[in-house]
Amino acid sequence: MKLLHTSDWHVGKVLKGQSRVDEQLTVLKEIVDIAEAEKPDLVIVAGDLHDTATPNAETEKIAIRALSALRRHAAAVVVVAGNHDHGPRLDALRTWADEAGITLRGTIGKAEDHLITGVTPGGEAWRLAALPFVSQRYAVRASEMFELSAAEASATYADHVARLIASLTAGFDDGTETVNLVTAHLTVVGAKTGGGERDAHTIEAYSVPASVFPPSVHYVALGHLHRRQQVPGPCPVHYCGSPLAIDFGEEENRPSISIVELSANKTAKVSAKPLASAVALRTVRGTLAQLAAATVDPAAWLRVIVAERPRAGLREEVQELLPRALEVRVDPQSLPELDAPSRPANAAARSPRELFAEYLAARGSADEAVGELFNELYDEVVTG
């Protein structure tokens, strides 16, 4: 059988105040075009359809239309919720999704609800253990739904997830000619983060070893980490990566999806499909003169580290040279070396204007325009 593995769309993501809806539409269309060309038996979306648990109507429409379009070119589509999604909200769409031939799993229910089975148009049987994101807070509650003992319920997060997966895959080694699959949204020990993931959900307390996946699984389709990679384990364990760099910490990632060809008696062949339409994120450095002479991708969004003393209007000067600069920072090496800060003598007897002017001088930023802006702001606050 052939499957298309994608995850971490983060529809609705805003970068430094810049909407990326148009980029997301373009990338999702490219994924649909790949599905049309490849005609997969199964599409797996391994979590984080949205960037927020409260998507607006526009972003929710984008995600639903993309899933519907994928279903037109695939025999089946399965989606699990990620940590950015609102699981119950996805579950609320299940009646519609079932009619559309799309399987949604937003929250943990009974074990049998998370074992999805199917047969490809070519007659090949498959079964998929589909595990949405489980927060540490709800790990015990989810485990209790699987009727674990009190001692088991007091174990660590990794133990809970291991038991959930073990319960879902218990029948995978029954000797039948069935393709065994697992999808989940989680962090596997040893995998490399992509740079833009939520730190609170990628720390050690939220990590599980690859050994939680049994050797009877033919392919594990993971979401959550935005870097494309294979993780060593007892079976093929893969992250497909995000189809769009989420923030500047991911500028080295290569957006793609995965096409996987496998069978019950054949090792999975995993191929990357790079997404050419994904807008790049790039960091450039230099003085204003160097930035003016720099060659940059005209379509990329930029983070600029400018080697100039901080002053009022510096950001605007940079953006005049590089209109695609979303973030402008002063290179720390451009700042003067400072002595340890000390409280000015008789500070209580001096005006805020005087104290701020001394602060600017101490920081090597004695810019008259900045002082004037502070005075205007101060006057507004006092008179307001």
N, C-alpha and C positions, 0 to 999 in steps of 0.2 A: 504494500500500500504506500501511498504518498501523502505526507502531511505538510502543512505550512504552519510554522511556529513563529508567532510574533507576541510582543508584550510591551508594556510600559509606553502606551501612546501618550498619556498625560494631556489629553485634549483639554484645552482651556488654559494651558500654561502661559503665564505672562512673564516676560524677562525684562527686568529693570523698567517696568511700565509699558513695555512694547508688547502688544497683542501678537500672537503667533498663529492665529486661526487660519489665515491664508496659507501659511507654511504647512500646517497640519492637514488641511484639506488636500493640498498637493501631494504630500507624502502618502496619505491614506489612499488617494487615487492610484498612486504608483503601486501600492501593495495590492489593490484590487486588480490592477492590470497584470501583475505577476500571477495572481490567482487565476485570472482568465487564461493566461498562457499555459500555466502548469496543470490546471484542473485537479487540485488535490482532493483526495478522498476525505480529508479532515483538516479543518483549520482550528488551531488552538491559540487562544488569546490568554496569556498567562498573567493577567492582572494589570491594574492601573490603567483602565480605559480613560479615566478622568484624572485631572490634577488635584481636584478638590472633592470632598465628600458632598458638597452642595453645588453641583454644576448648574449653570444657568441653562435656559431653554435652548440657546443656540448650540452650546457645546454638547448637550445631551442629544440634540438632533443630529449633529455630526457623527457621534459615536454610533447611534442607531442606524443611520443610513449606511455607514461603512460596514457594519456587521451584516446588514441586509444585502449589500452588494457582494460581500464575500460569500454569502450563502448561495447567491445565484451561480457562483462558479465553483462551489465545493459541495460534496455530498452531505457534509455535516460541519457545524461550527459549534465549538464549546468555549465558553468564557468563564473564568473564575475571577473573583474580586481581588484587588490588591489593597495595600494599606492606605492608598489615597482614595480608593472608592468607598462608597457607602453601601455595605453589603446588603442590608435590608431593602435599600432602594433598588438594587439590581434584582433581588428576589421578587420585588413587586411587579417587575416586567415579565415574569416567567410565563404567565398565561399567553401574552402576546408572543413571546419568544418561542414557546413550544409550537404554536401555530405556524410560525415562520421557519421552523426547522432549526432554531438556534437554542442551544442549551446554556442556561445561565445558572451559576452557583455563586451566590453572594455571601451566605453564612453557612456555618456548620449545622447540619441536621442529623438525621439518622444515617448510619453508615451506608445503608442500601441506596440512599438518595445521591451518594457521591460516587457510585460505581456505574459508569455510563457505558453502554454496550452498543455495538452497531455492526453492520456488514457493508463492505465497500460494494460499489456497482459491479466489481469483478468477482464478488463472492467471498472475499477474505474477511473473516471475523476479527473484530477488535474490541478491546475493553479498556476503559480509561478511568483511573482513580483521580478524581478532580477535587483538589483541596484549596479552597480560597484562603486568603491571609487570615491567620489566627494570631491575635495580639496576645502578649503575655498575660494581660489582665483577664482574658477570657479563655486561656488555655485549659484551665481546670474545668470550667463549665463545659467546654467542648468535649473534653475527655469524659466527663460524667455522662454525656449523651451516648457514649460508647460503652457505658456500664462498666467502668473501671472500679477497682476496689479503692478504699480510702487511702491505703498506702501508696497505690499507684498515682492517685490524684495529688499527692503531696510532692511529686517528683519535679524535676526541672523542666523548663520549656522544651528543651531538646528531647527529653524523655516523652513528654506528652505528644509532640509531633511524631516521634518514632512509633508510638503506639497507634496513633491515628492512621499512619501510612501502613503499618503492619496489618491493621484490621481491614483496611480497604484492599490490600493486595494478598490477602490470605489464600485466595483461590487461584492465584496466578500460576502456580506450578502444578496444575491439575493434568498436565500432559496433553492438553488439546492443542490443535493448530490454530492458536489465537494470538494476535499481536497484543502484547501487554504494554500499556502506556500509563504514565503518571504525569500530571501537571500540578504545579503548586506555585505559590508566591511567597518566597522565603529566601533566607541567606544560608548558603552552604559553607561550612568551614573550609578555608583555603582559597575561596573564590575572591577575585579582585573587584572592588567596588568601581563603579563607573565615574564617580565624582559628584553626581547630583542627587544621590539617594538621601532620604531622610535619615540623619545619623542615629536618631533614637531607635530606629528599627533595623539597623545593620550592626549593632554592637554585639559583643560575644553572647550576651544573655538571650539574643534572638537568633543565634546561629545553631545549625544542626549539622552533624557530620554526614558525609555522603553515604555512610554505611546504613542510613535509615532506608535507603532504596535497595530492595532485594535483587539478587542476580537474575531473577525471573522476569525483570522488567526489560523491555527491548529499547525503550527511549524515555527519558525524563525531560519534560519541557518546562523549564523554570522561567519565572519572571521575578522582578524586584531589583536585581543588579543590572545596571544599564550598559555594561561592557560585554560584548560578545565573547564567549569562552566556553571551554569544556572543563569540567571539574573531574579529577580522577575519582573513580568509585567502582563499585562492583557491577555497574551497568553504565550505559552511555548517559551521562548527566550534562545537560547543556543549558546555558543562557543564550538567548538569541540577541540580546541587547535591545536598546531603545531605537526606534526608527528616526529619532530626531534628538540631537544633543540638547539636553534640558537646561544646562547652564554652562558657564565658562569652565567649570571643573571637568567637563566632558569633551573639551574641544579636540582631544586626541582620539576619541572614539570614532569608529567608522559605522555609521548607521546602516542597518541591514535587517533582513529577516532570514529565517532558515527554511530550506526545503529539505525534507527528510524522506528517504526511500528505505523501506524496511519490510521484513516479513517475519513470520514466526520462527523461521530457521535461517535467517540471514542477518548479518550484522548491519546495523543502521548506517546508511551513508548520508552524511550531513553536509549540505552545500550552502554557503552564504550567498545571499542575493543582495548586493549593495544597493542602497537607495540613492540614486543619482540626484533626485530632486531635493534632498535634505539640505537646508541652508546651513552653512558652516558657521561655527563660532571661532574667532581667532583673537589672540592677544598680540598687540604690537607695542614696542617700547621705543623711546628716544626723545630727543629734544624736539621743539616745534619744527626746527629746520630739518631734522632727520625724518620726522613724521611727514612733512611736506614732500620729501623726496622718496618716501617709502612706496614700494609696490605692494598693494594689498588686493585681495579678492573683492571686487566691487559689490558682490552679492552678500558677503559675509557680514554678520553682526560682530562688532569689535569691542574688545576691552582694551583700553589704552593706558599704559603706564608711562606718564609723561615726566621726563627728566628736567623739570623746571621748578623754581621756587614757587610755593603756593601763593596765589594772588587772586583777587576778584576778577572774574571774567576769563580765567584760564580754561575752564570747561568749554565755554563758548568758542574760544579760539581753536581748541582742539576739534570741536564739532564742525567748525567752518572748514577745517582741512579734511576731516574725516566724518562726513555726515552720518555714517552707519555706526558711529561710536555710541554705544549704550551706557558704557561705564568708563569714567575717567578717574584715574588715581594718580596722585603724585608719587613718583619713585622715592621710597624712603632714603635712598642714597643721596638724593638731592637736598635733603634737609641738613642743616648744620648740626654738628655734635653739641649736645646740650648738657649742662650740669644738672645734677639732680634737682628737681623742682623744690622751691622753698617758698614759704608764705611771705609775701611782701611785708615789710615793717609798717606798722600802723594801718593795716589793711582795712580795719573797721572804720577808720576815719576818712577813707578815700572813696571817691565816687566810682560807680560801676564803669563809667567811661575810662577813668584813669587805670583801673585794674585791668580792663580788657586791653588797653593799649600796651601796658607793661607785659601782659601775657603774649601778645603778638610779637613784641620785641624779643622776648625770651625764646620764642619759637622760631625766630629768624624770619618772621612773616610780617614785618612792619609795613604793611600796605595801607596807604591812606584811604583807598576806596573801601577796604574791608572795615576799617574803623568807622567810616561814614555810614556804611550799611548797619553796623551794630548800633550806632547812635539813633538811626531812624527806627529800628526795631524797638530799642529801649524806650524811645519817646512814645511809640504806639502802645506799648504795654502799660507804661505809667499813666498816660492820659486816658487809656481805655478802661 
